[in-house]
Amino acid sequence: IGLLLGSLIAYVAAKLIGIGFSISASTITLAVGFSAAIGIIFGYMPARKASRLNPIDALRSI
């Protein structure tokens, strides 16, 4: 959704100021790769911490 919305905003902005607009496959691949890497990096530590909890103790603290 973000990729489509960002592309649409960039296209409209380019048309308003009168410059060309193009997106290559490598740009899309790079954006998706960075997004996936950030999600994996920042999701790893909380998931690791949660995996070390005893389920009964975790439910008891709710």
C-alpha positions in Angstrom: 0.0 0.0 0.0 2.8 2.4 0.9 4.6 1.7 -2.3 1.5 2.5 -4.4 0.6 5.6 -2.4 4.2 6.9 -2.5 4.4 6.4 -6.2 1.0 8.1 -6.8 2.1 11.1 -4.7 5.4 11.3 -6.5 3.7 11.1 -9.9 1.2 13.9 -9.0 4.0 16.1 -7.6 6.1 15.5 -10.8 3.2 16.5 -13.0 2.5 19.6 -10.9 6.1 20.9 -11.2 6.5 19.7 -14.8 9.3 17.1 -14.5 9.5 13.5 -15.7 8.5 10.6 -13.6 9.8 7.0 -13.9 10.2 4.1 -11.5 12.5 1.2 -12.4 12.2 -2.4 -11.3 15.5 -2.1 -9.4 14.1 0.9 -7.4 11.0 -1.1 -6.4 13.2 -4.1 -5.5 15.5 -1.9 -3.4 12.6 -0.3 -1.6 10.9 -3.7 -0.8 14.3 -5.1 0.3 15.0 -2.3 2.7 11.4 -2.5 4.1 11.8 -6.2 4.7 15.2 -5.8 6.3 13.9 -3.1 8.7 10.9 -5.3 9.6 13.1 -8.3 10.3 15.7 -6.4 12.2 13.3 -4.5 14.5 11.0 -7.5 14.9 13.8 -9.9 15.9 14.6 -8.6 19.4 11.0 -8.4 20.7 10.3 -11.9 19.3 13.4 -13.3 20.8 12.5 -11.8 24.2 9.0 -13.2 24.0 10.2 -16.6 23.1 12.3 -16.8 26.3 9.3 -16.2 28.5 7.5 -18.9 30.3 3.9 -18.9 28.8 2.3 -19.4 32.2 4.2 -16.5 33.7 3.4 -14.3 30.7 -0.3 -15.0 31.0 -0.3 -14.5 34.7 1.1 -11.0 34.3 -1.8 -9.9 32.1 
